[in-house]
Amino acid sequence: MQPPRPSDPVRPAPQARFLTGSTLRHVVVMSIAGSLGLSFLFLIDFLALFWVGQYDDARMVAAVGFAFSIQFFPASMNIGMMIATVALFARALGGGNIDRARRIATLGILSGTAVQIVFSALLWWFRIPLLEISGASGATLEMAADFLAVSLCGMPLMVAGMTMAAVVRATGDAVRSTLVTALAAAVALVVDPLTILYLELGVTGAGLSVVVTRGVMTLLGCYYLLVTHRMAAAPRRDDVANHLKPWMLIAIPSVLTQCSTPFGNWVLMRAMATFGDDATAGLSVVLRLIVLVFAGIFALSGAIGGILGQNYGGGRLDRVARAYRDAVFYCILYTLVAWVVLAIGSDALARGFGLRGEGAEVMYAFTHYVTPALVFTGALFVANAAFNNLGRPIYATLANWLRDGIVTYPLAVALGAVWGASGVMLGYAAAAVLTGGIGAWIGWRYVLGLQGPDRAA
């Protein structure tokens, strides 16, 4: 991982590409690249759930759903640590300091992996009590525990692969960053049916396939980071002194921000569990659909972080505001298209996963009434990107926890008491509209304020 010597026949060092050109084009290209990367990443979990659904056993689908609600916590931690690495990397690259950028990338990858090893080990040890608190019981709990026992072993691989892909994307290489997760998802197409159905491992096989595909993702990320772009450096003791504190100052609030989403999903699972396995299975599929179909929204925080960071580091504050506005516009168009597609395919999705009764009703409520509300979730993620990359990460933490830690559960329970399992989904939508609107407005005012009081007024 040594930096190239002047005599080495390597490609030129990456330059800050986002300081010029259309900000809308940069937002669209990076968001699509980021969404493709996340889509393929979440497709791995979605395919595992699909093949488990072929057993036509609501308990198995519900078990994977309960396991995902726990596994989503370390996955979201990975995104938070990735955002911290990209934010510092993009600033260094935007300022023309290539060596600093390399060292930040290396420190971020190693630190994130170390943190995830410890956290995943704790979740592994306490997985059964956590599943019991979540509402799982009987055979459903046992299968969920088996899944977590295997899948949690792949979380350190996930953070390494994700961060490597994000660093490659932040250099402007959208294609190779997408290939990291795309090729891993292609492997899942083969491994999932092999382990889940052919070997008859069921839920345990689903966890095994997740680990294998994340290992593939890490190997590809290593190759593109170390060989193609040479954006890593041999660790030095002074790297910890110089870069660890700034990384932690962004990573800690960013992780707290990202973990609000799995907490919101977890309390949603608790609220839904009172309506039985059919309703819980329906929510399990819906939550996988949200992260898969709306990967273009979830990717906004990481995808536009490089754009905001480079322009902020380069002193182009007018382009920072323009990129924020363009990202919100992109979010609106994306959600409208997703709404139409999901509404048309609602019945087919319910049949494909064997959903029936209240499970099918949950799917219908999501595709017809909840989906349009997710435009506010996207707007909140745009604001989060601004806060995380422009010096106010605590704002993103507070906004997300207002939604997921304070508002979601009482609204889900209250509306669930009126409209049943579908009401739980309507409560989720109401929380998104309320908190997303407020957070996006505050983010916009903050971005304008960077240019001075006259512009903000």
Secondary structure as the mmCIF struct_conf table of DSSP 4:
data_model
#
loop_
_struct_conf.conf_type_id
_struct_conf.id
_struct_conf.beg_label_comp_id
_struct_conf.beg_label_asym_id
_struct_conf.beg_label_seq_id
_struct_conf.end_label_comp_id
_struct_conf.end_label_asym_id
_struct_conf.end_label_seq_id
HELX_LH_PP_P HELX_LH_PP_P1 GLN A 2 ARG A 5
TURN_TY1_P TURN_TY1_P1 PRO A 6 SER A 7
BEND BEND1 ASP A 8 ASP A 8
HELX_LH_PP_P HELX_LH_PP_P2 ARG A 11 PRO A 14
TURN_TY1_P TURN_TY1_P2 PHE A 18 LEU A 19
BEND BEND2 THR A 20 GLY A 21
HELX_RH_AL_P HELX_RH_AL_P1 THR A 23 GLY A 53
TURN_TY1_P TURN_TY1_P3 GLN A 54 TYR A 55
HELX_RH_AL_P HELX_RH_AL_P2 ALA A 58 GLY A 94
TURN_TY1_P TURN_TY1_P4 GLY A 95 GLY A 96
HELX_RH_AL_P HELX_RH_AL_P3 ILE A 98 TRP A 125
TURN_TY1_P TURN_TY1_P5 PHE A 126 PHE A 126
HELX_RH_AL_P HELX_RH_AL_P4 ARG A 127 SER A 134
TURN_TY1_P TURN_TY1_P6 GLY A 135 GLY A 135
HELX_RH_AL_P HELX_RH_AL_P5 GLY A 138 SER A 151
HELX_RH_3T_P HELX_RH_3T_P1 LEU A 152 GLY A 154
HELX_RH_AL_P HELX_RH_AL_P6 MET A 155 ALA A 170
TURN_TY1_P TURN_TY1_P7 THR A 171 GLY A 172
HELX_RH_AL_P HELX_RH_AL_P7 ALA A 174 PRO A 193
HELX_RH_PI_P HELX_RH_PI_P1 LEU A 194 TYR A 198
BEND BEND3 LEU A 199 LEU A 199
HELX_RH_AL_P HELX_RH_AL_P8 GLY A 202 CYS A 222
HELX_RH_PI_P HELX_RH_PI_P2 TYR A 223 THR A 228
BEND BEND4 HIS A 229 HIS A 229
HELX_RH_AL_P HELX_RH_AL_P9 ARG A 237 ASP A 239
HELX_RH_PI_P HELX_RH_PI_P3 VAL A 240 LEU A 244
HELX_RH_AL_P HELX_RH_AL_P10 LYS A 245 GLN A 258
TURN_TY1_P TURN_TY1_P8 CYS A 259 CYS A 259
HELX_RH_AL_P HELX_RH_AL_P11 SER A 260 ALA A 273
TURN_TY1_P TURN_TY1_P9 THR A 274 PHE A 275
HELX_RH_AL_P HELX_RH_AL_P12 ASP A 277 VAL A 293
TURN_TY1_P TURN_TY1_P10 PHE A 294 PHE A 294
HELX_RH_AL_P HELX_RH_AL_P13 ALA A 295 PHE A 298
TURN_TY1_P TURN_TY1_P11 ALA A 299 ALA A 299
HELX_RH_AL_P HELX_RH_AL_P14 LEU A 300 ALA A 303
TURN_TY1_P TURN_TY1_P12 ILE A 304 ILE A 304
HELX_RH_AL_P HELX_RH_AL_P15 GLY A 305 GLY A 313
TURN_TY1_P TURN_TY1_P13 GLY A 314 GLY A 315
HELX_RH_AL_P HELX_RH_AL_P16 LEU A 317 ILE A 344
TURN_TY1_P TURN_TY1_P14 GLY A 345 GLY A 345
HELX_RH_AL_P HELX_RH_AL_P17 SER A 346 GLY A 352
TURN_TY1_P TURN_TY1_P15 PHE A 353 GLY A 354
TURN_TY1_P TURN_TY1_P16 GLY A 357 GLY A 357
HELX_RH_AL_P HELX_RH_AL_P18 GLU A 358 ALA A 365
HELX_RH_PI_P HELX_RH_PI_P4 PHE A 366 VAL A 370
HELX_RH_3T_P HELX_RH_3T_P2 THR A 371 ALA A 373
HELX_RH_AL_P HELX_RH_AL_P19 LEU A 374 ASN A 389
TURN_TY1_P TURN_TY1_P17 LEU A 390 GLY A 391
HELX_RH_AL_P HELX_RH_AL_P20 PRO A 393 TRP A 401
HELX_RH_PI_P HELX_RH_PI_P5 LEU A 402 VAL A 407
HELX_RH_AL_P HELX_RH_AL_P21 THR A 408 TRP A 419
TURN_TY1_P TURN_TY1_P18 GLY A 420 GLY A 420
HELX_RH_AL_P HELX_RH_AL_P22 ALA A 421 GLY A 449
TURN_TY1_P TURN_TY1_P19 LEU A 450 GLN A 451
HELX_RH_AL_P HELX_RH_AL_P23 PRO A 453 ALA A 456
#
